[in-house]
Amino acid sequence: MPAFISHLVCPRCGSRFDPHKAHNLCTACASPLLAEYDLEKVQSAVDKATLARRGESMWRYLELLPVVDPTHIVSFGEGFTPLLSIAALTRDWGLEAVWLKDDGLNPTGSFKARGASCGISKARELGIREVALPTAGNAGGAWACYGAAAGLRVHVAMPRDAPVINQLECRLYGADLVLVDGLISDAGKRIAQGVREHDWFDVSTLKEPYRIEGKKTLGLEIAEQLDWQLPDAILYPAGGGVGIIGIWRGLQQLKAIGWVTGELPRLIVVQAEGCAPLVKAFEEGRADSEFWPDARTFASGLRVPKALGDFLVLRAVRETGGTAVAVSDAQCGEMMKLLAGRTGIFAAPEGAATLAAAKILRERGDLTARDRVVLINTGSALKYPEAMGEALAMQ
Ligand SMILES: *Cc1c(COP(=O)(O)O)cnc(C)c1O
């Protein structure tokens, strides 16, 4: 079976690793590792016409994904979610061409399904039996789900005040769930302890290289669904920032194989005012972020006080000429209601944050009337009963 993945590389020190063995962080400098592919081989193995005939899931991009033997794939049809025009709504603010990528339609109700499908499939291929991760909410549910399907044991640690719905889904999927006082960073310490004491494979955000590969497919799909004409800007609600790094890598790979041309879209980070370490670092011109104390927002996926891949997110934003913006929970609630009432799209507060950001960036002049803009809705409102209530309580 042909392997298209060629090696893992450290983006900090350049060390290389064998992709057919299990790896976590770079053993030389503790940076996250990134997957590289033999792009010439990809180019000769598949073309756009072949792709167009394939099944409508993220696995249609198999040659740009790390799994070598497709029988290892664990899939519920995640990805290839609709790219919906919402120009009828945004035209009121002077934005003529805006689409929303509705990743709330994924299995488990969030785009975490992409990362979990890829990560669990590759873990199975590598012969791993038990995986462990901390989560702010949705990642736990997604990994528990795909782990159950693959017959892998999944250990999850979550803040005690993480959404109840995420706790319940982990339990129903049969994961081993512990609740921890504090934030996702504290849950991370608990997982690190478990990994040291047991034979668990650490699949924390960016501590294994394949979650990002799953999320990369968001970028591949946006390009394909816009008929290979890249948009001008993509707005992404960033917690750990995996999705935005993935989109950046995916679009670079499409460019390298000649499927898209021209400038990459401006990649724009959206965070919550109550937890905006990446926005702060961007505004201060720093290469990485500082721990954000007392992180608070009802958009639980954005409650990440310090991201391991912060330097990669900031690189992606700066190299593409993007920017970063923080929005309030009140604005997220307002946009949840507006999206639902005006377009019928039932977006998570994180996704609604990107709509609030688009309005702000249009007012600031960072987006112009003719810019072709894509917003990523990363989850379904169905997983946020508390946020739904707050959105309704708003005037
Ligand atoms: C996890 C999550 C995010 C943030 O994703 P990162 O890749 O960690 O930046 C945004 N929205 C939702 C709904 C999430 O579950």
The ligand as a Tripos MOL2 file, in Angstrom:
@<TRIPOS>MOLECULE
LIG
   15    15     1     0     0
SMALL
NO_CHARGES

@<TRIPOS>ATOM
      1 C1        -12.3950   23.0700   20.2200 C.3       1 LIG1
      2 C2        -13.3300   24.0330   19.6810 C.ar      1 LIG1
      3 C3        -12.8700   25.2520   19.1490 C.ar      1 LIG1
      4 C4        -11.4180   25.6520   19.1350 C.3       1 LIG1
      5 O1        -10.6870   24.7920   18.3110 O.3       1 LIG1
      6 P1         -9.0730   24.8050   18.3180 P.3       1 LIG1
      7 O2         -8.7000   23.9930   17.1620 O.co2     1 LIG1
      8 O3         -8.6440   24.2610   19.6250 O.co2     1 LIG1
      9 O4         -8.6800   26.2340   18.1740 O.co2     1 LIG1
     10 C5        -13.8110   26.1020   18.5890 C.ar      1 LIG1
     11 N1        -15.1250   25.7850   18.5790 N.ar      1 LIG1
     12 C6        -15.6040   24.6290   19.0940 C.ar      1 LIG1
     13 C7        -17.0680   24.3640   19.0390 C.3       1 LIG1
     14 C8        -14.7140   23.7160   19.6540 C.ar      1 LIG1
     15 O5        -15.1890   22.5720   20.1390 O.3       1 LIG1
@<TRIPOS>BOND
     1     1     2 1
     2     2     3 ar
     3     2    14 ar
     4     3     4 1
     5     3    10 ar
     6     4     5 1
     7     5     6 1
     8     6     7 2
     9     6     8 1
    10     6     9 1
    11    10    11 ar
    12    11    12 ar
    13    12    13 1
    14    12    14 ar
    15    14    15 1
@<TRIPOS>SUBSTRUCTURE
     1 LIG1         1 GROUP 0 **** ****
